[in-house]
Every structure is written in structure tokens, then in C-alpha cells.
Amino acid sequence: MDDLVVNYHSQRAAEARFGVQLRGFMAASLPWTALLGALLGVGLLVLGVSIGWVLVGLAGIPLMLHAYYRHHLITLPPSTNSLTDMIAGDVLGRLPRKPSPADIAKVVGEVPSGQFMAVRFGLTSGLLLSMASVDAGTAAAVWQQADNIREKCKLDQISGAVLAVAIVRSFPDYQAVLAQIHIDDEDLDRGILWQQQLMTLLEKYSKPRRTGGIARDWSFGYIPLLTRFGQNISEQISRGTGVLTVDVASHLEAVMQLVETFGSGGRQNVALIGKEGVGKTTIIHAFAARLLDADEILPDSLRFRQVFLLDAAALIAAAPGRGELEGLVTRVLGEAHRAKNIIICLDNAQLFFEEGVGSVDLANVLQPILDAGSLRIILSMDEQRFLQISQRNPGLVNVLNRVNVAPASETETKTVMQEQLILMEVQRHVTYMYQAIKEAYRLGERYVHDLEMPGRALKLLESAASYSESGLVTMNSVQQAIEKTLDVKVSVASSTEDREKLLNMEELIHQRMVNQTRAVSVVSDALRRARAGVRNENRPIGTFLFLGPTGVGKTELSKALADVYFGGEERIIRIDLNEFVRAEDVSRLIRDGAQDPTSLTAQVMKQPFSVVLLDEIEKAAPEVLATLLQLLDEGILRDEKNREVSFRDAIVIATSNAGADRIREYIERGMEVAKFEDAFIDELISSNQFRPEFLNRFDEIVVFRPFTKPELVQVCDLILASVNKTLAVQKVSVEVEPAAKQLLVEQGYDPRLGARPMRRVVQKAVENTVAKQMLSGSVASGDTITITEAQVAQVFGIEAGHMGGDSPVTPPPGV
Amino acid sequence: MFIVGLLSWWYGAGWARQARAVRDRLAGLYDYFSIDLLLKTLFSPFRQISAGSVRGSIDVQVRAWLDQLISRVIGMIVRSIVMVIGCVTLFFAAIVGIVSLCVWPLVPLTPVLGIVFALSGWVPWTI
């Protein structure tokens, strides 16, 4: 475009300005003014006053203005002759003589299409003004950008939405601004098309629809039974209360196949097969709407046919016995056949082909009808259920015309959401931002497994309405919906409390476990990566293999993690792999939750945000380990029903005692863990305890070293703290003298069992003593019980003072 | 310039739009009264009462044939009545539409005509 200047004095610009001035009250009062003038004029004429003619004549002026405004000025048809001819009327009418980018930004904020971008994308007038220059000389760049966008999006005019995007793109560092509001360049184009799409939709629904008229059904039969046991979709569409259908490629294809099948002479049935959520019911509604549209090109045998959805529950409720039910269904279908204009639809058709709660196997009645092919029937069914039914009844599959419905693509899903959310907005009194749509797709793909696209994203979008902020559904609302319903954390840590917790994760974990700093550090790092949004989202949050002797804190670290970060020790899913030593145990690992709620997949499905602890992994059968490979690699495990179970919000920790003696040997030789770690892992591989491909799947392999006696004193302190926590209810506390503590450590120290005997020792020497004192009544509320060395010595039958002193074991270097 | 714009729209795109509106209104009425459907199905049984083939003795078949005949006659009467009402409505709607199209070019002249009539002192009726 050569001419990049707005011609303020052009005919179109003048019309646009006039349109803007007329809008609102003045435009609304024009027809009333005309009517009033004409009536007054006629009244005067009736009274014999000839001046009435003037009023009648002048009434023509507001009448003309009204028609001119309504049918021309509001829509002001564009052309591609010049920039002025391309700018939308509502924008053009508000522009000053020589508009600067800032003037354009101001105008964009005043027109509906610009406000659309402000509400849906966060491109508010303030933001645009901060990006736009006040120098009128730079406006040409914005107009050029706007024209490029118009051409790219194949639009006939430059609307406020186009200008909003043009202003953004004319800003030098606009990508950074977009990143802040969580959108990208492509989303901006999508926004313009979305606005256009809604305008087209509005236009489509504002036109009167021709649906056959009053005598449409007169040559067809009465259908009292069908009306009672079915839902007339066509009638809903006629009344304008039907489901809002969206023209996406996959649905259009299925509708075309329905038209072809029912329009041809073959068997008059179609089985719509697709996973739940793909839009099978919507396709049926779209098909019914097409049959009712007098403007559609259709075979005469299909025009104005009515689609009835049979209600399985109502039928079953009305007929108590099988015989009665079969009789009733036969009568209903007979009525549909006699009426000659009915297409029966069995939504969730499995309800009619299998025995169960709310379902009855009516194959005996339905199959001959389907086989004869004279009554038009649509069956919609989940893929899996169709396979099950066809396995039981192969004859049924042979008589059905199958139409597969594939899940919608990302673009299709977003298109469906963009249209459907208009209805949701009306029903829920909220407004959805584009960022919410994007996030609903992303999180739906990841967390909603019981539905397919677009159903899964729509479901999430709907539930996000409950978490709107001042009526606006944002990306955050969608994240909250997922977090609250699935109890996972998907958002980047933003609250001060969350960030503090993450930054001080090591300290918090060390409040309940001693040392093992490397292990604590690697799991803390993994969590920080996850919550800062820099981790690979297609894997678990972290996968770790903890190696080391028993009682050194491997399990304790997992528990501490579950408690500190995941919100409680019950957040740990513990699988003892020494119970999975045979190849056939794989099936127990992935068993369906309905049969075995303790299987790994069932537990993770219920609680995806957790620590998965795979204890004693070295004892598992190789087949079990092979099954776990995909889990470690992709964060996905399929259960026996072939459902994907996501481990992508879990930390997977495998523990093993393998090579515990070798670790002790290395430590006793005075070597640091970091020095012998690699050699030790090589030894595990060469001794065939672990296969290299298995070990390679872990993010980190951490070797835990045995506790030293000074560390056991700290362990003792932690155990005593937990005893005091228990006693706090009774307002009593216990204190152990340092010498007594030392004696406890001496008694609890066992290089083979680590810290494990410590708890037993404390129980015997401290808890038992406290219990006796409390029962004897020598302790009152608010007292502190002090455990002396003599008391401990007495418990263990040794002489006080003999066992105390420094640790006989030299701590290894690096402790 | 504004007056030129208004008048050029009034006698150009505005008039054409009005013609389209009249056409759409007539098409809507035609659809509402289902005129073509009524014609196509003029002799069909009404609401499929007593329609379809009947097996049985000659006596039963004759009775069924008579029932069907009555159904068809009732259908024809009802359809004919609706068709007549529809055609009359369409006729009047067409007249109104044509008149509106004829009056359309005169609307810009009404202020002038009003003044002329007022000056002439002519009053069509007096009470």
C-alpha cells in the first residue's frame, strides 16, 4: 500500500465520524422522532391544520437517517482502494486529523474489537498507550503493520483488534511484553481471527432461519411414545435452544458421512465410534441442524427429518421387567418407523447392548431392526465399549456402518473452545481470557485422562469458571482448577511462602533428618527446577536412586520430602519391590484400581502429586524393572486397561541396599563418598546387580553413607523432639542429660543397622521411664522430666560413667 | 458532502438493500407456510393416520383403504386451507413490499412535499 495517510476529509471518513456522533441515544431516538412527527402531523391534518403536512414531511428526515445509520453507517463497507477505505468505520470515525500511534491506541481502547483484545489478551489501552509513540510521523509504520496483518489474516478491513496487534508489533521489544502476558506472536493472529469468527457467528445467528414452517411434519405420523421417552433435538434447534455446534474439519467430515449414509439406499444406520469427549453428541446435533436448514443441499429423503435421542433411563424406569422393556422399545421404534420422518439416536449406545446398572442388553430387539436397515438409527459409542460389544456380538458389527470420530487437533480444540465459551460465559457470568484457553488445552492434555479433546479442555475450562478473579477466567484460574481438583501443583511458585519454602528446602528437610547433604541437595534442586518452570515436563519431577546400608535415612528422606513439600507423609506411595520378584508380578503393579486399589498405577492415578518410593529395587524381577523403564523415562505407565497413568508430577525414589557392605568397606578405609561413588556404581553393574540401561534412567544416583556416632547424637535429638511433641498434649516435656544421651548413642549404635536401633533404645530408656513416672503421679502438668545417665545405665544394666565419653569410632573424612 | 453521501446511498445500495429485505421477508413467509411442501404432499395421509399397508381379508383391506382415503381427504382439506391463507398473506406481503419499494425514492422528497402541501392549504380530511 503506497498511501499510508488517513484522509480526514474523505467522504468515508466524514460518514464514519457522523456514525460515531449518532451512536447511542441519538440513533435510538431517530425512529421514535419520525413516528412522533408523523403522528403529530396527521393529528394536525385531522384537526384541519394544513401545517401538519410540514411535520409529516419532516418525519421523513429522521426516518432516512435511521435507515442510513442502521444499514450503512454502523457497518460502513470497506474497500481496498486506500488506507482510509480499509479502516473499520468505528475506528475511522474516532481518529483525529493527523493521528499519532498514541491516538490510534486511544481509539483502539474505545472500540469493541479493540476492547476484545484488551479483555481476552490483556492488551489494554494503558499497555498500548505505553508502547505507542506520540509522534504522528511514526504512524505510517503502524498502518503498514496493520495492513500486513490484514492481508495475512485475509480480512477485508483494519479493525481495532488488527490495530491493537499492529501497535504491539511496532514496538521494538514487543516479544518481552508478550512473554509477560504469556502469549506469543501466533496467539495475536489467532486473537484477530477469533474476534472475526465471533462476528461471523453473531451474523449467522442473527439471520432468520428457514426450518420448514408450520406444515413441515403434517405428512408424518404422531409420535406420543417417542416424545415421552426421547429428546427431540430438531425441536430444540428450531427453538434455538440446541447445543452450539462448531464447524471443525473432523466434525464436518463425520456429518457428511452421516448425510451420505442416510441419503443412500443402503442400511440406514450409523455407528459413531470415538473416545469420550471427541464430540459425538455434538456431531449428532450438527447433523440434526443441517437436516432442518432449508438452505442446505440435501436429498429430499433427509430434508426436515427429526433426530430423537432415546433416553435409556426413562425406558428402563417405565418397564420393570425385561419382557416389558423389550415390548416398550419395540413399540417406540415401531412408532418411529411409522412416522416416517424420525432418525433415532442411541447416545451411549452401550447402555442398550450390555447388562449393568442403568443398562440392559436389548441386542435381541435392536439387531433385527439394524439388520433390516429400514429405520434410521445412529448409535454413538466409546471405542473400547464398541470393541467389547463386537467381541460378544460379532453379528452386530457386520450390520453397522461405522464412522470413526478422531480427537480434535490443537487448532480445532482451540476453535471449539473459542466458540463454546461464549455460552459458558453467559451461563456462568464470567469472561474467559485467551490465556485460559491455552492453559486449558495444555493442562487438559496433561492431566485429564478420562476424556478426549476437545472434551477434556472444555471440561477444564468449565471448572475454571469457579476460580475466576473478578469475573475474569485467567490462566491462573485454570491452574487453580487443576490444583484443587487433582491436588497437584502446576503453577510456577509465586507466593512468598512457596518461594521461601523452596529456597530453604534443605533446612526444612534437615529439621527432620540428619546429614546426607548430597541427597537432600539433589532432591531440593529437582523441586526448585519444577516449581520455577524450568524442568522437562514430559518426565517425573525427579528420579533418584538412593543406595546405601539400612538405617541411613533413605526412606526417611522420602518421608521428609513428602511431609515438607507434598503436604504430609501420607503423600508417599510406597511399593516394596521385594514383593515383586516374579515376572508375573508385573500385572499386580499395573492392575486396574477397581480391582486392586493398592497397585502402583491405581495409587498414582488417585494421587499424582506425591513421592513414589520404590523400596528394595534390587529385589524386583527384571520384567518389573523393564516395566518401570518407561515410567522413569517418560513419566508414563500404562495400566492393564491401557490407560496412561502420569507420573509427571511425582518424584520417583528407588532405594536399594545393594552393595551396602562395599560402602561400609570404602568408608572404613577412610574414603569419601564422592571419591568412590563412580567405582561403586561400576561394581554394581559388573556384578549384575543392576543393568546399565536401568541406572542411566535416573536423574541422580546418590550413595548414602553410614552414620557416625556424633550424627547419631543428632538422630537421638530428633527422636527426643518427636517424643516431646507427643507429650506436649499433656503439657509435660522430657530432657535428657548430655551424658545420658551419649550413653543412649552407645547403646543404639550398630554399624550394620545404622540409626534404626536408636528408636528402640530411646523407647526403652526414655519413653518407658517417662511412662512409669507419669503413672506413679510424680509428674504434674507443666513439669519437665530429666533423664539422667544413671537412669539410662540402670535400664541397660550397666554402670554409669563407664560407657560415656568420646566416640570410639573415628568419623570418616568429609563428615 | 454528507447529503451527497446519504442520497447516493439512498438511491443506490439502500434501495437495493430494501429490495433484498422485501425478498427475504417473502421467502420467510413462503417457508413459514411450507407452500412447496403442502403442494408436494397435498394428497398424502394427514399425520400418517391409517397409513401403510394392511394385511387381512378383503373386508379388512377395503376398510383400511377407506380409512386411508378419509385421511388423505382430511389432509387435502387442511393443506388447501393453509395454502390459501399462505397465498393471501404472501400476496399482501408482496403488495406491501412493492409499495415500500415505490415509496422509498420519494422519502427524501417528503420535507419538500410537506412544505408544498402546507402552503397550498389542502387538508384531506377535517372533523
HADDOCK unambig.tbl for C-alpha pairs under 7 A between the chains (distance, minus, plus):
assign (segid A and resid 11 and name CA) (segid B and resid 1 and name CA) 6.74 0.50 0.50
assign (segid A and resid 15 and name CA) (segid B and resid 2 and name CA) 6.87 0.50 0.50
assign (segid A and resid 45 and name CA) (segid B and resid 123 and name CA) 6.07 0.50 0.50
assign (segid A and resid 46 and name CA) (segid B and resid 125 and name CA) 5.87 0.50 0.50
assign (segid A and resid 46 and name CA) (segid B and resid 126 and name CA) 5.32 0.50 0.50
assign (segid A and resid 46 and name CA) (segid B and resid 127 and name CA) 6.45 0.50 0.50
assign (segid A and resid 47 and name CA) (segid B and resid 126 and name CA) 5.90 0.50 0.50
assign (segid A and resid 47 and name CA) (segid B and resid 127 and name CA) 6.26 0.50 0.50
assign (segid A and resid 48 and name CA) (segid B and resid 123 and name CA) 6.06 0.50 0.50
assign (segid A and resid 48 and name CA) (segid B and resid 125 and name CA) 6.88 0.50 0.50
assign (segid A and resid 48 and name CA) (segid B and resid 126 and name CA) 4.95 0.50 0.50
assign (segid A and resid 50 and name CA) (segid B and resid 118 and name CA) 4.96 0.50 0.50
assign (segid A and resid 50 and name CA) (segid B and resid 121 and name CA) 5.30 0.50 0.50
assign (segid A and resid 50 and name CA) (segid B and resid 122 and name CA) 6.25 0.50 0.50
assign (segid A and resid 50 and name CA) (segid B and resid 123 and name CA) 5.64 0.50 0.50
assign (segid A and resid 51 and name CA) (segid B and resid 118 and name CA) 4.99 0.50 0.50
assign (segid A and resid 53 and name CA) (segid B and resid 114 and name CA) 4.48 0.50 0.50
assign (segid A and resid 53 and name CA) (segid B and resid 115 and name CA) 6.59 0.50 0.50
assign (segid A and resid 53 and name CA) (segid B and resid 117 and name CA) 6.13 0.50 0.50
assign (segid A and resid 53 and name CA) (segid B and resid 118 and name CA) 5.32 0.50 0.50
assign (segid A and resid 54 and name CA) (segid B and resid 111 and name CA) 6.57 0.50 0.50
assign (segid A and resid 54 and name CA) (segid B and resid 114 and name CA) 4.38 0.50 0.50
assign (segid A and resid 54 and name CA) (segid B and resid 115 and name CA) 5.12 0.50 0.50
assign (segid A and resid 54 and name CA) (segid B and resid 118 and name CA) 6.22 0.50 0.50
assign (segid A and resid 56 and name CA) (segid B and resid 114 and name CA) 6.50 0.50 0.50
assign (segid A and resid 57 and name CA) (segid B and resid 110 and name CA) 4.29 0.50 0.50
assign (segid A and resid 57 and name CA) (segid B and resid 111 and name CA) 4.01 0.50 0.50
assign (segid A and resid 57 and name CA) (segid B and resid 112 and name CA) 6.97 0.50 0.50
assign (segid A and resid 57 and name CA) (segid B and resid 113 and name CA) 6.49 0.50 0.50
assign (segid A and resid 57 and name CA) (segid B and resid 114 and name CA) 4.37 0.50 0.50
assign (segid A and resid 58 and name CA) (segid B and resid 110 and name CA) 6.71 0.50 0.50
assign (segid A and resid 58 and name CA) (segid B and resid 111 and name CA) 4.72 0.50 0.50
assign (segid A and resid 60 and name CA) (segid B and resid 107 and name CA) 5.81 0.50 0.50
assign (segid A and resid 60 and name CA) (segid B and resid 108 and name CA) 6.74 0.50 0.50
assign (segid A and resid 60 and name CA) (segid B and resid 110 and name CA) 5.93 0.50 0.50
assign (segid A and resid 60 and name CA) (segid B and resid 111 and name CA) 6.78 0.50 0.50
assign (segid A and resid 68 and name CA) (segid B and resid 6 and name CA) 6.93 0.50 0.50
assign (segid A and resid 210 and name CA) (segid B and resid 28 and name CA) 6.70 0.50 0.50
assign (segid A and resid 210 and name CA) (segid B and resid 31 and name CA) 6.22 0.50 0.50
assign (segid A and resid 212 and name CA) (segid B and resid 31 and name CA) 5.77 0.50 0.50
assign (segid A and resid 212 and name CA) (segid B and resid 32 and name CA) 6.63 0.50 0.50
assign (segid A and resid 212 and name CA) (segid B and resid 34 and name CA) 5.98 0.50 0.50
assign (segid A and resid 213 and name CA) (segid B and resid 31 and name CA) 5.35 0.50 0.50
assign (segid A and resid 213 and name CA) (segid B and resid 32 and name CA) 3.82 0.50 0.50
assign (segid A and resid 213 and name CA) (segid B and resid 33 and name CA) 5.53 0.50 0.50
assign (segid A and resid 213 and name CA) (segid B and resid 34 and name CA) 5.13 0.50 0.50
assign (segid A and resid 214 and name CA) (segid B and resid 32 and name CA) 5.91 0.50 0.50
assign (segid A and resid 214 and name CA) (segid B and resid 33 and name CA) 5.90 0.50 0.50
assign (segid A and resid 214 and name CA) (segid B and resid 34 and name CA) 6.54 0.50 0.50
assign (segid A and resid 215 and name CA) (segid B and resid 33 and name CA) 6.69 0.50 0.50
assign (segid A and resid 215 and name CA) (segid B and resid 34 and name CA) 5.72 0.50 0.50
assign (segid A and resid 215 and name CA) (segid B and resid 38 and name CA) 6.92 0.50 0.50
assign (segid A and resid 216 and name CA) (segid B and resid 34 and name CA) 6.51 0.50 0.50
assign (segid A and resid 216 and name CA) (segid B and resid 37 and name CA) 7.00 0.50 0.50
assign (segid A and resid 218 and name CA) (segid B and resid 46 and name CA) 6.00 0.50 0.50
assign (segid A and resid 218 and name CA) (segid B and resid 47 and name CA) 5.13 0.50 0.50
assign (segid A and resid 219 and name CA) (segid B and resid 41 and name CA) 6.77 0.50 0.50
assign (segid A and resid 219 and name CA) (segid B and resid 44 and name CA) 6.12 0.50 0.50
assign (segid A and resid 219 and name CA) (segid B and resid 45 and name CA) 6.25 0.50 0.50
assign (segid A and resid 219 and name CA) (segid B and resid 46 and name CA) 5.39 0.50 0.50
assign (segid A and resid 219 and name CA) (segid B and resid 47 and name CA) 4.98 0.50 0.50
assign (segid A and resid 219 and name CA) (segid B and resid 48 and name CA) 6.15 0.50 0.50
assign (segid A and resid 220 and name CA) (segid B and resid 47 and name CA) 4.74 0.50 0.50
assign (segid A and resid 220 and name CA) (segid B and resid 48 and name CA) 5.37 0.50 0.50
assign (segid A and resid 221 and name CA) (segid B and resid 47 and name CA) 4.29 0.50 0.50
assign (segid A and resid 221 and name CA) (segid B and resid 48 and name CA) 4.44 0.50 0.50
assign (segid A and resid 221 and name CA) (segid B and resid 49 and name CA) 6.75 0.50 0.50
assign (segid A and resid 222 and name CA) (segid B and resid 47 and name CA) 6.04 0.50 0.50
assign (segid A and resid 339 and name CA) (segid B and resid 48 and name CA) 6.64 0.50 0.50
